[in-house]
Amino acid sequence: MIFEGNVRVEKSDSTQELASIVSTPEARQNLLDILKRQIDHDPATDGESSDGGENIYARTPVNLADPQEVMKYYETAFKNLQQINCRVIAKEFIKFIQPRKQHTHPYKGGDQRKPEWWPADVMHKEPDHLLKDDRIRLLIHIISNVRDERITCNSLRELAGDIKRMLNDPSRVEIIYEILDVCKERESIKAGKS
Protein backbone atom coordinates (compact mmCIF):
# COMPACT_ATOMS: atom_id res chain seq x y z
CA MET A 1 0.00 0.00 0.00
CA ILE A 2 1.16 3.49 -0.79
CA PHE A 3 0.12 6.58 1.15
CA GLU A 4 0.14 9.80 -0.82
CA GLY A 5 -1.12 12.79 1.16
CA ASN A 6 -4.32 11.90 3.03
CA VAL A 7 -5.53 9.49 0.37
CA ARG A 8 -4.59 5.85 0.63
CA VAL A 9 -3.91 4.18 -2.71
CA GLU A 10 -3.68 0.44 -3.16
CA LYS A 11 -2.12 -0.96 -6.31
CA SER A 12 -2.48 -4.51 -7.53
CA ASP A 13 0.66 -6.53 -8.23
CA SER A 14 -0.01 -6.42 -11.97
CA THR A 15 -0.18 -2.62 -12.10
CA GLN A 16 2.40 -1.78 -9.44
CA GLU A 17 5.38 -2.12 -11.76
CA LEU A 18 3.57 -0.33 -14.61
CA ALA A 19 2.34 2.57 -12.44
CA SER A 20 5.20 4.89 -13.29
CA ILE A 21 4.92 4.09 -17.00
CA VAL A 22 1.13 4.22 -17.34
CA SER A 23 0.43 7.47 -15.52
CA THR A 24 2.30 10.72 -15.44
CA PRO A 25 2.81 12.50 -12.11
CA GLU A 26 0.26 15.15 -13.21
CA ALA A 27 -2.37 12.53 -14.06
CA ARG A 28 -1.75 10.77 -10.76
CA GLN A 29 -2.05 14.09 -8.88
CA ASN A 30 -5.30 14.96 -10.70
CA LEU A 31 -6.75 11.59 -9.75
CA LEU A 32 -5.68 12.02 -6.13
CA ASP A 33 -7.21 15.53 -6.05
CA ILE A 34 -10.51 14.19 -7.39
CA LEU A 35 -10.54 11.34 -4.88
CA LYS A 36 -9.69 13.69 -2.01
CA ARG A 37 -12.57 16.02 -2.95
CA GLN A 38 -14.95 13.05 -3.00
CA ILE A 39 -13.70 11.80 0.36
CA ASP A 40 -13.85 15.27 1.96
CA HIS A 41 -17.32 15.95 0.52
CA ASP A 42 -20.05 15.26 3.09
CA PRO A 43 -23.26 14.44 1.20
CA ALA A 44 -25.23 14.71 4.44
CA THR A 45 -24.72 18.48 4.40
CA ASP A 46 -26.24 18.78 0.92
CA GLY A 47 -29.77 18.51 2.19
CA GLU A 48 -29.58 20.36 5.48
CA SER A 49 -32.44 22.71 6.10
CA SER A 50 -31.98 26.21 7.45
CA ASP A 51 -33.28 25.16 10.88
CA GLY A 52 -30.38 22.73 11.27
CA GLY A 53 -32.50 19.63 10.70
CA GLU A 54 -31.84 17.23 7.89
CA ASN A 55 -33.81 17.65 4.70
CA ILE A 56 -33.10 14.80 2.31
CA TYR A 57 -35.10 16.15 -0.62
CA ALA A 58 -34.71 19.53 -2.27
CA ARG A 59 -37.64 21.90 -1.83
CA THR A 60 -39.05 24.20 -4.47
CA PRO A 61 -41.53 27.00 -3.78
CA VAL A 62 -44.95 26.40 -5.35
CA ASN A 63 -47.59 29.05 -5.99
CA LEU A 64 -50.63 27.29 -4.52
CA ALA A 65 -52.99 29.73 -6.24
CA ASP A 66 -51.78 28.53 -9.66
CA PRO A 67 -53.44 25.16 -10.47
CA GLN A 68 -51.01 24.39 -13.32
CA GLU A 69 -48.00 24.97 -11.08
CA VAL A 70 -49.50 22.76 -8.38
CA MET A 71 -50.21 19.97 -10.91
CA LYS A 72 -46.63 20.22 -12.19
CA TYR A 73 -45.40 19.99 -8.60
CA TYR A 74 -47.53 16.87 -7.98
CA GLU A 75 -46.21 15.26 -11.15
CA THR A 76 -42.58 15.96 -10.25
CA ALA A 77 -43.04 14.84 -6.65
CA PHE A 78 -44.65 11.54 -7.66
CA LYS A 79 -41.85 10.93 -10.17
CA ASN A 80 -39.32 11.51 -7.38
CA LEU A 81 -41.17 9.03 -5.21
CA GLN A 82 -40.20 6.17 -7.57
CA GLN A 83 -42.75 4.08 -9.39
CA ILE A 84 -42.52 1.01 -7.17
CA ASN A 85 -43.70 3.23 -4.31
CA CYS A 86 -46.36 4.88 -6.49
CA ARG A 87 -47.80 1.42 -7.22
CA VAL A 88 -48.11 0.65 -3.53
CA ILE A 89 -49.63 4.05 -2.75
CA ALA A 90 -52.13 3.87 -5.61
CA LYS A 91 -53.29 0.39 -4.57
CA GLU A 92 -53.73 1.45 -0.95
CA PHE A 93 -55.50 4.72 -1.85
CA ILE A 94 -57.90 2.76 -4.08
CA LYS A 95 -58.62 0.25 -1.28
CA PHE A 96 -59.33 3.18 1.03
CA ILE A 97 -61.57 5.03 -1.42
CA GLN A 98 -63.55 1.96 -2.41
CA PRO A 99 -62.88 -1.02 -0.11
CA ARG A 100 -64.95 -3.43 -2.21
CA LYS A 101 -63.83 -2.06 -5.56
CA GLN A 102 -62.88 -5.46 -6.99
CA HIS A 103 -66.39 -6.70 -6.26
CA THR A 104 -68.28 -3.68 -7.61
CA HIS A 105 -65.86 -2.47 -10.32
CA PRO A 106 -63.45 -5.30 -11.26
CA TYR A 107 -60.46 -4.42 -13.42
CA LYS A 108 -61.40 -7.38 -15.62
CA GLY A 109 -64.26 -5.35 -17.09
CA GLY A 110 -61.91 -2.66 -18.39
CA ASP A 111 -63.23 0.84 -18.97
CA GLN A 112 -66.85 -0.39 -18.96
CA ARG A 113 -66.46 -1.28 -15.25
CA LYS A 114 -64.61 1.93 -14.32
CA PRO A 115 -65.91 3.57 -11.10
CA GLU A 116 -67.28 7.11 -11.40
CA TRP A 117 -64.37 8.60 -9.44
CA TRP A 118 -61.71 7.06 -11.75
CA PRO A 119 -60.10 9.65 -14.08
CA ALA A 120 -61.55 9.62 -17.60
CA ASP A 121 -58.12 9.79 -19.27
CA VAL A 122 -56.67 6.76 -17.42
CA MET A 123 -57.41 3.19 -18.46
CA HIS A 124 -59.15 1.12 -15.80
CA LYS A 125 -56.32 -1.26 -14.90
CA GLU A 126 -54.59 -2.31 -11.71
CA PRO A 127 -51.96 0.29 -10.74
CA ASP A 128 -49.25 -2.35 -11.29
CA HIS A 129 -50.26 -2.59 -14.95
CA LEU A 130 -50.65 1.12 -15.69
CA LEU A 131 -47.97 3.04 -17.52
CA LYS A 132 -45.94 5.39 -15.33
CA ASP A 133 -47.66 8.56 -16.62
CA ASP A 134 -51.13 7.01 -16.20
CA ARG A 135 -50.30 5.90 -12.65
CA ILE A 136 -49.15 9.42 -11.80
CA ARG A 137 -52.32 10.91 -13.36
CA LEU A 138 -54.40 8.49 -11.27
CA LEU A 139 -52.62 9.53 -8.06
CA ILE A 140 -52.93 13.24 -8.88
CA HIS A 141 -56.63 12.77 -9.66
CA ILE A 142 -57.17 10.97 -6.34
CA ILE A 143 -55.50 13.64 -4.23
CA SER A 144 -57.02 16.52 -6.21
CA ASN A 145 -60.56 15.42 -6.99
CA VAL A 146 -61.77 12.40 -5.02
CA ARG A 147 -63.53 13.79 -1.95
CA ASP A 148 -66.32 12.95 0.44
CA GLU A 149 -66.72 13.23 4.21
CA ARG A 150 -64.33 10.28 4.68
CA ILE A 151 -61.80 11.00 1.93
CA THR A 152 -59.81 14.15 2.68
CA CYS A 153 -56.18 15.19 2.43
CA ASN A 154 -55.91 14.53 6.17
CA SER A 155 -57.31 11.00 5.90
CA LEU A 156 -54.99 10.24 2.97
CA ARG A 157 -52.07 11.59 5.05
CA GLU A 158 -53.00 9.24 7.91
CA LEU A 159 -53.16 6.39 5.42
CA ALA A 160 -49.69 7.34 4.15
CA GLY A 161 -48.37 6.72 7.67
CA ASP A 162 -49.76 3.18 7.48
CA ILE A 163 -48.27 2.70 4.00
CA LYS A 164 -44.81 3.78 5.18
CA ARG A 165 -43.72 0.25 6.10
CA MET A 166 -44.62 -1.00 2.58
CA LEU A 167 -42.35 1.46 0.76
CA ASN A 168 -38.98 0.28 -0.52
CA ASP A 169 -37.46 3.26 1.35
CA PRO A 170 -39.66 4.26 4.31
CA SER A 171 -38.08 7.73 4.43
CA ARG A 172 -39.86 8.47 1.15
CA VAL A 173 -43.09 8.77 3.10
CA GLU A 174 -41.90 12.34 3.70
CA ILE A 175 -42.52 13.05 0.00
CA ILE A 176 -46.08 11.73 0.33
CA TYR A 177 -46.59 13.85 3.46
CA GLU A 178 -45.38 16.94 1.61
CA ILE A 179 -47.64 16.20 -1.38
CA LEU A 180 -50.62 15.82 0.94
CA ASP A 181 -49.69 18.98 2.88
CA VAL A 182 -49.75 20.87 -0.42
CA CYS A 183 -53.09 19.18 -1.16
CA LYS A 184 -54.47 20.37 2.19
CA GLU A 185 -53.28 23.94 1.62
CA ARG A 186 -54.81 23.86 -1.85
CA GLU A 187 -58.12 22.66 -0.35
CA SER A 188 -58.00 25.58 2.09
CA ILE A 189 -57.41 28.05 -0.73
CA LYS A 190 -60.32 26.59 -2.72
CA ALA A 191 -62.54 26.85 0.35
CA GLY A 192 -61.44 30.47 0.91
CA LYS A 193 -59.82 29.75 4.29
CA SER A 194 -56.30 30.96 3.44
Order of alpha helices (4+ residues) and beta strands (2+ residues): beta-beta-alpha-alpha-alpha-alpha-alpha-alpha-alpha-alpha-alpha
